[in-house]
Structure formats: structure tokens, C-alpha cells
């Protein structure tokens, strides 16, 4: 099982949370404002992106560069995934392998 719930911030882009919850059969929880520790996976991913794009960097309008960053991050092994890369874990999930990733 990949995840049993979703934790989102308070942004307006999350207005359709009820539809997502129904479509995925997963409860959606909202983190308290200014509480990034309530979304640790998100914060870890942000840290990885900051290696390429420091905070405050204007993101270049250059899709090949952004694609390269995404490919490098998605091909980096993760302890949470049993040292699989996110790309490998996703491929296994699509292949129907159970318990690809779990949360403690």
C-alpha cells in the first residue's frame, strides 16, 4: 500500500479535496498553518529540490532543465521505499506488486 491518507496544506488549490477523497477512498487531512512538520514527505521533497533550486530562485522557463531535475530526483534511492527509487516503486505499483511502499 502506498499511502493510507493525504495531508495537505491550507491552499486554495486544495478546494476539491472531497472529490479526491471519494475517488481514492483515502481520507484527506489538512495541516495547521505554518506547520511543515505535519507533512514530512512534502518537506523532504522540497529539500531535494532546493539542492537544484535554492529558496527564492526564479524558476527558469526552460522545461528541459526542470525535466532533468525531476528525473534525477525520481531516480535517487529512498530509505522510505526500501532503497528503491521512486521510479522503481511506481513501476512496481503499476505492475500490481503489493506493499511497494509503506509508512511507519
Jmol script that loads the backbone (N, CA, C; Angstrom):
load data "model"
ATOM      1  N   UNK A   1       0.850  -1.171   0.000  1.00  0.00           N
ATOM      2  CA  UNK A   1       0.000   0.000   0.000  1.00  0.00           C
ATOM      3  C   UNK A   1       0.892   1.228   0.000  1.00  0.00           C
ATOM      4  N   UNK A   2       0.620   2.143  -0.883  1.00  0.00           N
ATOM      5  CA  UNK A   2       1.460   3.321  -0.990  1.00  0.00           C
ATOM      6  C   UNK A   2       1.194   4.295   0.158  1.00  0.00           C
ATOM      7  N   UNK A   3      -0.013   4.726   0.338  1.00  0.00           N
ATOM      8  CA  UNK A   3      -0.387   5.653   1.407  1.00  0.00           C
ATOM      9  C   UNK A   3      -1.809   5.339   1.845  1.00  0.00           C
ATOM     10  N   UNK A   4      -2.112   5.640   3.082  1.00  0.00           N
ATOM     11  CA  UNK A   4      -3.458   5.406   3.598  1.00  0.00           C
ATOM     12  C   UNK A   4      -4.234   6.700   3.771  1.00  0.00           C
ATOM     13  N   UNK A   5      -3.543   7.838   3.661  1.00  0.00           N
ATOM     14  CA  UNK A   5      -4.215   9.127   3.800  1.00  0.00           C
ATOM     15  C   UNK A   5      -3.389  10.195   3.095  1.00  0.00           C
ATOM     16  N   UNK A   6      -3.986  11.358   2.923  1.00  0.00           N
ATOM     17  CA  UNK A   6      -3.309  12.506   2.333  1.00  0.00           C
ATOM     18  C   UNK A   6      -3.305  13.640   3.344  1.00  0.00           C
ATOM     19  N   UNK A   7      -2.193  14.354   3.438  1.00  0.00           N
ATOM     20  CA  UNK A   7      -2.112  15.527   4.314  1.00  0.00           C
ATOM     21  C   UNK A   7      -1.760  16.723   3.441  1.00  0.00           C
ATOM     22  N   UNK A   8      -2.654  17.701   3.412  1.00  0.00           N
ATOM     23  CA  UNK A   8      -2.471  18.872   2.561  1.00  0.00           C
ATOM     24  C   UNK A   8      -2.332  20.126   3.390  1.00  0.00           C
ATOM     25  N   UNK A   9      -1.818  21.162   2.729  1.00  0.00           N
ATOM     26  CA  UNK A   9      -1.781  22.458   3.395  1.00  0.00           C
ATOM     27  C   UNK A   9      -3.116  23.165   3.175  1.00  0.00           C
ATOM     28  N   UNK A  10      -3.187  24.423   3.549  1.00  0.00           N
ATOM     29  CA  UNK A  10      -4.454  25.158   3.518  1.00  0.00           C
ATOM     30  C   UNK A  10      -4.676  25.934   2.219  1.00  0.00           C
ATOM     31  N   UNK A  11      -3.913  25.656   1.172  1.00  0.00           N
ATOM     32  CA  UNK A  11      -4.007  26.411  -0.074  1.00  0.00           C
ATOM     33  C   UNK A  11      -5.336  26.247  -0.800  1.00  0.00           C
ATOM     34  N   UNK A  12      -5.704  27.268  -1.565  1.00  0.00           N
ATOM     35  CA  UNK A  12      -6.968  27.241  -2.307  1.00  0.00           C
ATOM     36  C   UNK A  12      -6.970  26.173  -3.390  1.00  0.00           C
ATOM     37  N   UNK A  13      -5.776  25.731  -3.808  1.00  0.00           N
ATOM     38  CA  UNK A  13      -5.702  24.682  -4.824  1.00  0.00           C
ATOM     39  C   UNK A  13      -6.232  23.346  -4.313  1.00  0.00           C
ATOM     40  N   UNK A  14      -6.467  23.257  -3.035  1.00  0.00           N
ATOM     41  CA  UNK A  14      -6.971  22.018  -2.435  1.00  0.00           C
ATOM     42  C   UNK A  14      -8.492  22.036  -2.254  1.00  0.00           C
ATOM     43  N   UNK A  15      -9.162  22.957  -2.914  1.00  0.00           N
ATOM     44  CA  UNK A  15     -10.608  23.129  -2.737  1.00  0.00           C
ATOM     45  C   UNK A  15     -11.408  21.891  -3.128  1.00  0.00           C
ATOM     46  N   UNK A  16     -10.875  21.061  -3.995  1.00  0.00           N
ATOM     47  CA  UNK A  16     -11.588  19.868  -4.458  1.00  0.00           C
ATOM     48  C   UNK A  16     -11.241  18.625  -3.632  1.00  0.00           C
ATOM     49  N   UNK A  17     -10.818  18.814  -2.395  1.00  0.00           N
ATOM     50  CA  UNK A  17     -10.369  17.697  -1.568  1.00  0.00           C
ATOM     51  C   UNK A  17     -11.431  16.624  -1.398  1.00  0.00           C
ATOM     52  N   UNK A  18     -12.695  16.981  -1.332  1.00  0.00           N
ATOM     53  CA  UNK A  18     -13.754  15.985  -1.138  1.00  0.00           C
ATOM     54  C   UNK A  18     -13.829  15.040  -2.334  1.00  0.00           C
ATOM     55  N   UNK A  19     -13.678  15.572  -3.542  1.00  0.00           N
ATOM     56  CA  UNK A  19     -13.699  14.726  -4.745  1.00  0.00           C
ATOM     57  C   UNK A  19     -12.511  13.768  -4.755  1.00  0.00           C
ATOM     58  N   UNK A  20     -11.346  14.276  -4.380  1.00  0.00           N
ATOM     59  CA  UNK A  20     -10.150  13.427  -4.335  1.00  0.00           C
ATOM     60  C   UNK A  20     -10.335  12.322  -3.305  1.00  0.00           C
ATOM     61  N   UNK A  21     -10.855  12.667  -2.155  1.00  0.00           N
ATOM     62  CA  UNK A  21     -11.078  11.683  -1.095  1.00  0.00           C
ATOM     63  C   UNK A  21     -12.034  10.589  -1.557  1.00  0.00           C
ATOM     64  N   UNK A  22     -13.108  10.972  -2.225  1.00  0.00           N
ATOM     65  CA  UNK A  22     -14.062   9.975  -2.730  1.00  0.00           C
ATOM     66  C   UNK A  22     -13.446   9.113  -3.829  1.00  0.00           C
ATOM     67  N   UNK A  23     -12.710   9.730  -4.742  1.00  0.00           N
ATOM     68  CA  UNK A  23     -12.128   8.999  -5.869  1.00  0.00           C
ATOM     69  C   UNK A  23     -11.044   8.020  -5.443  1.00  0.00           C
ATOM     70  N   UNK A  24     -10.337   8.330  -4.361  1.00  0.00           N
ATOM     71  CA  UNK A  24      -9.222   7.484  -3.932  1.00  0.00           C
ATOM     72  C   UNK A  24      -9.536   6.626  -2.718  1.00  0.00           C
ATOM     73  N   UNK A  25     -10.686   6.852  -2.116  1.00  0.00           N
ATOM     74  CA  UNK A  25     -11.073   6.157  -0.878  1.00  0.00           C
ATOM     75  C   UNK A  25     -10.052   6.399   0.239  1.00  0.00           C
ATOM     76  N   UNK A  26      -9.434   7.585   0.211  1.00  0.00           N
ATOM     77  CA  UNK A  26      -8.473   7.958   1.249  1.00  0.00           C
ATOM     78  C   UNK A  26      -8.950   9.216   1.949  1.00  0.00           C
ATOM     79  N   UNK A  27      -8.836   9.256   3.269  1.00  0.00           N
ATOM     80  CA  UNK A  27      -9.183  10.494   3.965  1.00  0.00           C
ATOM     81  C   UNK A  27      -8.150  11.580   3.673  1.00  0.00           C
ATOM     82  N   UNK A  28      -8.609  12.809   3.637  1.00  0.00           N
ATOM     83  CA  UNK A  28      -7.737  13.960   3.432  1.00  0.00           C
ATOM     84  C   UNK A  28      -7.685  14.747   4.734  1.00  0.00           C
ATOM     85  N   UNK A  29      -6.488  15.029   5.196  1.00  0.00           N
ATOM     86  CA  UNK A  29      -6.280  15.821   6.404  1.00  0.00           C
ATOM     87  C   UNK A  29      -5.579  17.115   6.013  1.00  0.00           C
ATOM     88  N   UNK A  30      -5.861  18.172   6.739  1.00  0.00           N
ATOM     89  CA  UNK A  30      -5.227  19.458   6.474  1.00  0.00           C
ATOM     90  C   UNK A  30      -4.261  19.795   7.596  1.00  0.00           C
ATOM     91  N   UNK A  31      -3.045  20.148   7.196  1.00  0.00           N
ATOM     92  CA  UNK A  31      -2.038  20.551   8.173  1.00  0.00           C
ATOM     93  C   UNK A  31      -2.383  21.937   8.707  1.00  0.00           C
ATOM     94  N   UNK A  32      -1.990  22.177   9.935  1.00  0.00           N
ATOM     95  CA  UNK A  32      -2.176  23.501  10.518  1.00  0.00           C
ATOM     96  C   UNK A  32      -1.279  24.505   9.798  1.00  0.00           C
ATOM     97  N   UNK A  33      -1.713  25.766   9.697  1.00  0.00           N
ATOM     98  CA  UNK A  33      -0.866  26.778   9.061  1.00  0.00           C
ATOM     99  C   UNK A  33       0.504  26.861   9.738  1.00  0.00           C
ATOM    100  N   UNK A  34       1.526  27.036   8.924  1.00  0.00           N
ATOM    101  CA  UNK A  34       2.908  27.190   9.401  1.00  0.00           C
ATOM    102  C   UNK A  34       3.381  25.978  10.202  1.00  0.00           C
ATOM    103  N   UNK A  35       2.966  24.777   9.783  1.00  0.00           N
ATOM    104  CA  UNK A  35       3.344  23.532  10.473  1.00  0.00           C
ATOM    105  C   UNK A  35       3.878  22.509   9.471  1.00  0.00           C
ATOM    106  N   UNK A  36       5.018  22.787   8.835  1.00  0.00           N
ATOM    107  CA  UNK A  36       5.519  21.887   7.799  1.00  0.00           C
ATOM    108  C   UNK A  36       5.841  20.483   8.305  1.00  0.00           C
ATOM    109  N   UNK A  37       6.125  20.338   9.599  1.00  0.00           N
ATOM    110  CA  UNK A  37       6.436  19.016  10.149  1.00  0.00           C
ATOM    111  C   UNK A  37       5.236  18.077  10.080  1.00  0.00           C
ATOM    112  N   UNK A  38       4.049  18.601   9.820  1.00  0.00           N
ATOM    113  CA  UNK A  38       2.868  17.752   9.694  1.00  0.00           C
ATOM    114  C   UNK A  38       2.781  17.118   8.301  1.00  0.00           C
ATOM    115  N   UNK A  39       3.682  17.516   7.399  1.00  0.00           N
ATOM    116  CA  UNK A  39       3.740  16.949   6.055  1.00  0.00           C
ATOM    117  C   UNK A  39       5.199  16.588   5.747  1.00  0.00           C
ATOM    118  N   UNK A  40       5.764  15.601   6.433  1.00  0.00           N
ATOM    119  CA  UNK A  40       7.205  15.339   6.306  1.00  0.00           C
ATOM    120  C   UNK A  40       7.657  14.915   4.917  1.00  0.00           C
ATOM    121  N   UNK A  41       6.865  14.133   4.205  1.00  0.00           N
ATOM    122  CA  UNK A  41       7.286  13.718   2.862  1.00  0.00           C
ATOM    123  C   UNK A  41       7.391  14.919   1.939  1.00  0.00           C
ATOM    124  N   UNK A  42       6.458  15.836   2.058  1.00  0.00           N
ATOM    125  CA  UNK A  42       6.476  17.055   1.262  1.00  0.00           C
ATOM    126  C   UNK A  42       7.711  17.884   1.583  1.00  0.00           C
ATOM    127  N   UNK A  43       8.027  18.020   2.851  1.00  0.00           N
ATOM    128  CA  UNK A  43       9.187  18.814   3.248  1.00  0.00           C
ATOM    129  C   UNK A  43      10.483  18.162   2.781  1.00  0.00           C
ATOM    130  N   UNK A  44      10.559  16.836   2.813  1.00  0.00           N
ATOM    131  CA  UNK A  44      11.746  16.142   2.330  1.00  0.00           C
ATOM    132  C   UNK A  44      11.922  16.375   0.832  1.00  0.00           C
ATOM    133  N   UNK A  45      10.836  16.305   0.092  1.00  0.00           N
ATOM    134  CA  UNK A  45      10.908  16.548  -1.348  1.00  0.00           C
ATOM    135  C   UNK A  45      11.333  17.988  -1.628  1.00  0.00           C
ATOM    136  N   UNK A  46      10.795  18.936  -0.871  1.00  0.00           N
ATOM    137  CA  UNK A  46      11.214  20.332  -1.036  1.00  0.00           C
ATOM    138  C   UNK A  46      12.714  20.483  -0.801  1.00  0.00           C
ATOM    139  N   UNK A  47      13.247  19.776   0.198  1.00  0.00           N
ATOM    140  CA  UNK A  47      14.683  19.837   0.486  1.00  0.00           C
ATOM    141  C   UNK A  47      15.488  19.329  -0.712  1.00  0.00           C
ATOM    142  N   UNK A  48      15.003  18.242  -1.336  1.00  0.00           N
ATOM    143  CA  UNK A  48      15.695  17.711  -2.509  1.00  0.00           C
ATOM    144  C   UNK A  48      15.700  18.725  -3.650  1.00  0.00           C
ATOM    145  N   UNK A  49      14.568  19.371  -3.885  1.00  0.00           N
ATOM    146  CA  UNK A  49      14.502  20.379  -4.951  1.00  0.00           C
ATOM    147  C   UNK A  49      15.396  21.570  -4.654  1.00  0.00           C
ATOM    148  N   UNK A  50      15.563  21.917  -3.384  1.00  0.00           N
ATOM    149  CA  UNK A  50      16.400  23.058  -3.008  1.00  0.00           C
ATOM    150  C   UNK A  50      17.879  22.809  -3.330  1.00  0.00           C
ATOM    151  N   UNK A  51      18.267  21.543  -3.506  1.00  0.00           N
ATOM    152  CA  UNK A  51      19.636  21.266  -3.935  1.00  0.00           C
ATOM    153  C   UNK A  51      19.877  21.822  -5.338  1.00  0.00           C
ATOM    154  N   UNK A  52      18.832  21.895  -6.131  1.00  0.00           N
ATOM    155  CA  UNK A  52      18.935  22.387  -7.502  1.00  0.00           C
ATOM    156  C   UNK A  52      18.463  23.834  -7.632  1.00  0.00           C
ATOM    157  N   UNK A  53      17.435  24.171  -6.876  1.00  0.00           N
ATOM    158  CA  UNK A  53      16.815  25.493  -6.957  1.00  0.00           C
ATOM    159  C   UNK A  53      16.720  26.071  -5.548  1.00  0.00           C
ATOM    160  N   UNK A  54      17.740  26.814  -5.088  1.00  0.00           N
ATOM    161  CA  UNK A  54      17.690  27.370  -3.732  1.00  0.00           C
ATOM    162  C   UNK A  54      16.439  28.225  -3.521  1.00  0.00           C
ATOM    163  N   UNK A  55      15.995  28.304  -2.282  1.00  0.00           N
ATOM    164  CA  UNK A  55      14.801  29.079  -1.944  1.00  0.00           C
ATOM    165  C   UNK A  55      14.943  30.503  -2.475  1.00  0.00           C
ATOM    166  N   UNK A  56      13.899  30.992  -3.101  1.00  0.00           N
ATOM    167  CA  UNK A  56      13.917  32.329  -3.675  1.00  0.00           C
ATOM    168  C   UNK A  56      14.363  32.371  -5.124  1.00  0.00           C
ATOM    169  N   UNK A  57      14.824  31.239  -5.665  1.00  0.00           N
ATOM    170  CA  UNK A  57      15.252  31.184  -7.054  1.00  0.00           C
ATOM    171  C   UNK A  57      14.050  31.348  -7.969  1.00  0.00           C
ATOM    172  N   UNK A  58      14.211  32.163  -8.983  1.00  0.00           N
ATOM    173  CA  UNK A  58      13.175  32.273 -10.004  1.00  0.00           C
ATOM    174  C   UNK A  58      13.302  31.023 -10.868  1.00  0.00           C
ATOM    175  N   UNK A  59      12.230  30.254 -10.928  1.00  0.00           N
ATOM    176  CA  UNK A  59      12.281  29.002 -11.690  1.00  0.00           C
ATOM    177  C   UNK A  59      12.367  29.346 -13.170  1.00  0.00           C
ATOM    178  N   UNK A  60      13.389  28.828 -13.827  1.00  0.00           N
ATOM    179  CA  UNK A  60      13.571  29.170 -15.239  1.00  0.00           C
ATOM    180  C   UNK A  60      12.443  28.601 -16.097  1.00  0.00           C
ATOM    181  N   UNK A  61      12.140  29.330 -17.143  1.00  0.00           N
ATOM    182  CA  UNK A  61      11.121  28.866 -18.089  1.00  0.00           C
ATOM    183  C   UNK A  61      11.826  28.000 -19.127  1.00  0.00           C
ATOM    184  N   UNK A  62      12.391  26.915 -18.641  1.00  0.00           N
ATOM    185  CA  UNK A  62      13.185  26.045 -19.506  1.00  0.00           C
ATOM    186  C   UNK A  62      12.853  24.600 -19.147  1.00  0.00           C
ATOM    187  N   UNK A  63      11.875  24.042 -19.793  1.00  0.00           N
ATOM    188  CA  UNK A  63      11.361  22.726 -19.439  1.00  0.00           C
ATOM    189  C   UNK A  63      12.420  21.620 -19.428  1.00  0.00           C
ATOM    190  N   UNK A  64      13.361  21.579 -20.371  1.00  0.00           N
ATOM    191  CA  UNK A  64      14.361  20.502 -20.298  1.00  0.00           C
ATOM    192  C   UNK A  64      15.134  20.487 -18.980  1.00  0.00           C
ATOM    193  N   UNK A  65      15.463  21.663 -18.436  1.00  0.00           N
ATOM    194  CA  UNK A  65      16.179  21.736 -17.161  1.00  0.00           C
ATOM    195  C   UNK A  65      15.311  21.192 -16.030  1.00  0.00           C
ATOM    196  N   UNK A  66      14.047  21.596 -15.994  1.00  0.00           N
ATOM    197  CA  UNK A  66      13.139  21.115 -14.952  1.00  0.00           C
ATOM    198  C   UNK A  66      12.908  19.614 -15.078  1.00  0.00           C
ATOM    199  N   UNK A  67      12.828  19.111 -16.298  1.00  0.00           N
ATOM    200  CA  UNK A  67      12.663  17.672 -16.522  1.00  0.00           C
ATOM    201  C   UNK A  67      13.887  16.913 -16.023  1.00  0.00           C
ATOM    202  N   UNK A  68      15.074  17.448 -16.259  1.00  0.00           N
ATOM    203  CA  UNK A  68      16.312  16.821 -15.780  1.00  0.00           C
ATOM    204  C   UNK A  68      16.321  16.739 -14.259  1.00  0.00           C
ATOM    205  N   UNK A  69      15.913  17.815 -13.592  1.00  0.00           N
ATOM    206  CA  UNK A  69      15.847  17.814 -12.129  1.00  0.00           C
ATOM    207  C   UNK A  69      14.886  16.732 -11.650  1.00  0.00           C
ATOM    208  N   UNK A  70      13.703  16.668 -12.236  1.00  0.00           N
ATOM    209  CA  UNK A  70      12.704  15.668 -11.834  1.00  0.00           C
ATOM    210  C   UNK A  70      13.229  14.257 -12.050  1.00  0.00           C
ATOM    211  N   UNK A  71      13.888  14.010 -13.176  1.00  0.00           N
ATOM    212  CA  UNK A  71      14.432  12.676 -13.448  1.00  0.00           C
ATOM    213  C   UNK A  71      15.501  12.300 -12.426  1.00  0.00           C
ATOM    214  N   UNK A  72      16.380  13.230 -12.097  1.00  0.00           N
ATOM    215  CA  UNK A  72      17.427  12.933 -11.113  1.00  0.00           C
ATOM    216  C   UNK A  72      16.831  12.629  -9.743  1.00  0.00           C
ATOM    217  N   UNK A  73      15.865  13.423  -9.320  1.00  0.00           N
ATOM    218  CA  UNK A  73      15.248  13.204  -8.012  1.00  0.00           C
ATOM    219  C   UNK A  73      14.459  11.897  -7.991  1.00  0.00           C
ATOM    220  N   UNK A  74      13.750  11.595  -9.066  1.00  0.00           N
ATOM    221  CA  UNK A  74      12.942  10.374  -9.109  1.00  0.00           C
ATOM    222  C   UNK A  74      13.769   9.111  -9.306  1.00  0.00           C
ATOM    223  N   UNK A  75      15.053   9.271  -9.591  1.00  0.00           N
ATOM    224  CA  UNK A  75      15.929   8.108  -9.730  1.00  0.00           C
ATOM    225  C   UNK A  75      16.948   8.025  -8.600  1.00  0.00           C
ATOM    226  N   UNK A  76      16.667   8.707  -7.506  1.00  0.00           N
ATOM    227  CA  UNK A  76      17.506   8.667  -6.310  1.00  0.00           C
ATOM    228  C   UNK A  76      16.864   7.705  -5.312  1.00  0.00           C
ATOM    229  N   UNK A  77      17.593   6.678  -4.845  1.00  0.00           N
ATOM    230  CA  UNK A  77      17.004   5.722  -3.887  1.00  0.00           C
ATOM    231  C   UNK A  77      16.531   6.415  -2.612  1.00  0.00           C
ATOM    232  N   UNK A  78      15.439   5.886  -2.054  1.00  0.00           N
ATOM    233  CA  UNK A  78      14.867   6.448  -0.829  1.00  0.00           C
ATOM    234  C   UNK A  78      14.737   5.371   0.229  1.00  0.00           C
ATOM    235  N   UNK A  79      15.165   5.674   1.433  1.00  0.00           N
ATOM    236  CA  UNK A  79      15.050   4.733   2.541  1.00  0.00           C
ATOM    237  C   UNK A  79      13.598   4.327   2.764  1.00  0.00           C
ATOM    238  N   UNK A  80      12.690   5.302   2.695  1.00  0.00           N
ATOM    239  CA  UNK A  80      11.265   5.040   2.918  1.00  0.00           C
ATOM    240  C   UNK A  80      10.719   4.014   1.932  1.00  0.00           C
ATOM    241  N   UNK A  81      11.343   3.895   0.767  1.00  0.00           N
ATOM    242  CA  UNK A  81      10.892   2.954  -0.261  1.00  0.00           C
ATOM    243  C   UNK A  81      11.741   1.687  -0.268  1.00  0.00           C
ATOM    244  N   UNK A  82      12.402   1.399   0.830  1.00  0.00           N
ATOM    245  CA  UNK A  82      13.255   0.212   0.884  1.00  0.00           C
ATOM    246  C   UNK A  82      14.436   0.326  -0.064  1.00  0.00           C
ATOM    247  N   UNK A  83      14.924   1.541  -0.251  1.00  0.00           N
ATOM    248  CA  UNK A  83      16.048   1.877  -1.117  1.00  0.00           C
ATOM    249  C   UNK A  83      15.767   1.655  -2.594  1.00  0.00           C
ATOM    250  N   UNK A  84      14.487   1.568  -2.948  1.00  0.00           N
ATOM    251  CA  UNK A  84      14.106   1.664  -4.353  1.00  0.00           C
ATOM    252  C   UNK A  84      14.072   3.145  -4.711  1.00  0.00           C
ATOM    253  N   UNK A  85      14.138   3.437  -5.981  1.00  0.00           N
ATOM    254  CA  UNK A  85      13.912   4.812  -6.412  1.00  0.00           C
ATOM    255  C   UNK A  85      12.402   5.020  -6.536  1.00  0.00           C
ATOM    256  N   UNK A  86      11.933   6.263  -6.500  1.00  0.00           N
ATOM    257  CA  UNK A  86      10.504   6.489  -6.735  1.00  0.00           C
ATOM    258  C   UNK A  86      10.051   5.928  -8.082  1.00  0.00           C
ATOM    259  N   UNK A  87      10.903   6.004  -9.090  1.00  0.00           N
ATOM    260  CA  UNK A  87      10.560   5.450 -10.401  1.00  0.00           C
ATOM    261  C   UNK A  87      10.351   3.942 -10.310  1.00  0.00           C
ATOM    262  N   UNK A  88      11.248   3.246  -9.616  1.00  0.00           N
ATOM    263  CA  UNK A  88      11.114   1.792  -9.459  1.00  0.00           C
ATOM    264  C   UNK A  88       9.880   1.432  -8.642  1.00  0.00           C
ATOM    265  N   UNK A  89       9.647   2.157  -7.561  1.00  0.00           N
ATOM    266  CA  UNK A  89       8.490   1.870  -6.710  1.00  0.00           C
ATOM    267  C   UNK A  89       7.190   2.077  -7.477  1.00  0.00           C
ATOM    268  N   UNK A  90       7.121   3.132  -8.273  1.00  0.00           N
ATOM    269  CA  UNK A  90       5.920   3.399  -9.054  1.00  0.00           C
ATOM    270  C   UNK A  90       5.702   2.311 -10.098  1.00  0.00           C
ATOM    271  N   UNK A  91       6.771   1.868 -10.749  1.00  0.00           N
ATOM    272  CA  UNK A  91       6.656   0.793 -11.740  1.00  0.00           C
ATOM    273  C   UNK A  91       6.147  -0.490 -11.089  1.00  0.00           C
ATOM    274  N   UNK A  92       6.642  -0.801  -9.906  1.00  0.00           N
ATOM    275  CA  UNK A  92       6.172  -1.997  -9.195  1.00  0.00           C
ATOM    276  C   UNK A  92       4.714  -1.863  -8.791  1.00  0.00           C
ATOM    277  N   UNK A  93       4.329  -0.669  -8.371  1.00  0.00           N
ATOM    278  CA  UNK A  93       2.935  -0.430  -8.009  1.00  0.00           C
ATOM    279  C   UNK A  93       2.029  -0.636  -9.221  1.00  0.00           C
ATOM    280  N   UNK A  94       2.428  -0.104 -10.369  1.00  0.00           N
ATOM    281  CA  UNK A  94       1.645  -0.276 -11.591  1.00  0.00           C
ATOM    282  C   UNK A  94       1.582  -1.732 -12.025  1.00  0.00           C
ATOM    283  N   UNK A  95       2.631  -2.488 -11.707  1.00  0.00           N
ATOM    284  CA  UNK A  95       2.665  -3.911 -12.056  1.00  0.00           C
ATOM    285  C   UNK A  95       1.826  -4.752 -11.103  1.00  0.00           C
ATOM    286  N   UNK A  96       1.275  -4.116 -10.079  1.00  0.00           N
ATOM    287  CA  UNK A  96       0.397  -4.826  -9.157  1.00  0.00           C
ATOM    288  C   UNK A  96       1.090  -5.487  -7.991  1.00  0.00           C
ATOM    289  N   UNK A  97       2.347  -5.151  -7.754  1.00  0.00           N
ATOM    290  CA  UNK A  97       3.047  -5.728  -6.614  1.00  0.00           C
ATOM    291  C   UNK A  97       2.529  -5.095  -5.322  1.00  0.00           C
ATOM    292  N   UNK A  98       2.117  -5.918  -4.365  1.00  0.00           N
ATOM    293  CA  UNK A  98       1.592  -5.364  -3.111  1.00  0.00           C
ATOM    294  C   UNK A  98       2.709  -4.834  -2.210  1.00  0.00           C
ATOM    295  N   UNK A  99       2.354  -3.908  -1.358  1.00  0.00           N
ATOM    296  CA  UNK A  99       3.240  -3.380  -0.310  1.00  0.00           C
ATOM    297  C   UNK A  99       4.554  -2.848  -0.861  1.00  0.00           C
ATOM    298  N   UNK A 100       4.457  -2.083  -1.919  1.00  0.00           N
ATOM    299  CA  UNK A 100       5.656  -1.492  -2.504  1.00  0.00           C
ATOM    300  C   UNK A 100       6.289  -0.507  -1.541  1.00  0.00           C
ATOM    301  N   UNK A 101       5.480   0.334  -0.963  1.00  0.00           N
ATOM    302  CA  UNK A 101       5.978   1.329  -0.017  1.00  0.00           C
ATOM    303  C   UNK A 101       4.999   1.416   1.133  1.00  0.00           C
ATOM    304  N   UNK A 102       5.523   1.661   2.278  1.00  0.00           N
ATOM    305  CA  UNK A 102       4.643   1.806   3.432  1.00  0.00           C
ATOM    306  C   UNK A 102       5.193   2.888   4.330  1.00  0.00           C
ATOM    307  N   UNK A 103       4.350   3.378   5.179  1.00  0.00           N
ATOM    308  CA  UNK A 103       4.789   4.375   6.138  1.00  0.00           C
ATOM    309  C   UNK A 103       4.826   3.745   7.512  1.00  0.00           C
ATOM    310  N   UNK A 104       5.792   4.176   8.331  1.00  0.00           N
ATOM    311  CA  UNK A 104       5.890   3.578   9.665  1.00  0.00           C
ATOM    312  C   UNK A 104       4.720   3.952  10.548  1.00  0.00           C
TER     313      UNK A 104
END
end "model"
wireframe off; spacefill off
backbone 0.3
color backbone group
